[in-house]
């Protein structure tokens, strides 16, 4: 019989080699069969089930005896996750359900799918749960720290990916009864590293003259998008999914919750923004505000971001491009930064941008309304800065 140390060492060998290494049954009446994946298995009701590693046939037999009555009856036993694939499949099914009920977006679901593909690639679908060691997870941690081109990702991105990976294994432990010790090998980067990286990055902040240059050089749709970004703190998905029915161009307001958080949001529109939007909308009364020349939406959840791509081209053509700074999302950063230079209440600024209130902000529970005059004070201040009438330092 192959000992566990040899099994772990040879785990990644091709299957034809593994076939030659398969152990004999411990005794003739042993009910399980050695599978090339390195586990003892049994075909029940037309499906193969796995019960444990070759190195421990006694434990595999215990698992089989615990589960066989459920399996032969066509029922789900208390614990069915015996391989990495079992966990990943169950987790993706759970995320699919969350997506279908709109608890998560299509884009978030696509990120989970990509993450599960990475876990499958690093650990192997057929790796038994018992063989997911801290060393395996440290290897996964290292892979998640690299981008598509092999470059080191930022600590913030690494933290997000590790958090998503931890949620996969936590799901396995909590919902499927596995016992994967993932917390230490998949611990998140130190807060100090995240702060250090942020300190070293250029500030995502536009100057007013840069924005005026971008607006002047932009075509009608991008012009309206940019103005929504600096006027209302809109992000890429905000402009890409903005419905015409959310606009009140006659009175100069929009009422459009933030797609990412579903937070309520309302914002006065500058005269420049109203005019730009009116040109884009024309006589249409429904559908999305922004469409490509082929009539398709600019923003498709889970797909690449054409808004970011077109904005980058515009910035280069206008001569204002700065690496790491000139992004469409920087408009939202700039709006918040300039708005904060005025003497305005934070909850008013948050309402305009759709930012989530702090969990311990009890005032937000009792606040029933924010008045348009309060909103106008903020947007007028940012507009005065944009037009060069107010300087901040």
Buried (B, 14 or more C-beta within 10 A) or exposed (E): BBEBEEBBEEBEEEEEEBEEBBEEBBEEEBEBEBBBBBBBBBEBEEEEBBBBBBBBBEBBBEBBEEBBEBBEEEEEBEBBBBBBBBBBBBBBEBBBEBBEEEEBBEBBBBBBBEBBEBBBEBBBBBBBBBBBBBEBBEBBBEBBBEEEEEEEBBBBBBBBBBEBBBBBBBBBBEBBEBEBEBEEBBEBBEEEBBEEBEEEEEEBEBEBEBBBBBBEBBEEBBBBBBBBBBBBBBBBBBBBBBEBEBBEBEEBBBEBBBBBEEBEBBBBBBEBBBBBBEEBBEEEEEEBBBBEEEEEBBBBBEEEBBBEEBBBEBBEEBEBBEEEBBBBBBBBBBBBBBBEBBEBEEBBBBBBBBBEBEEEEEEBEEEEEBEBEBBBBBBBBBBBBBEEEBEEE
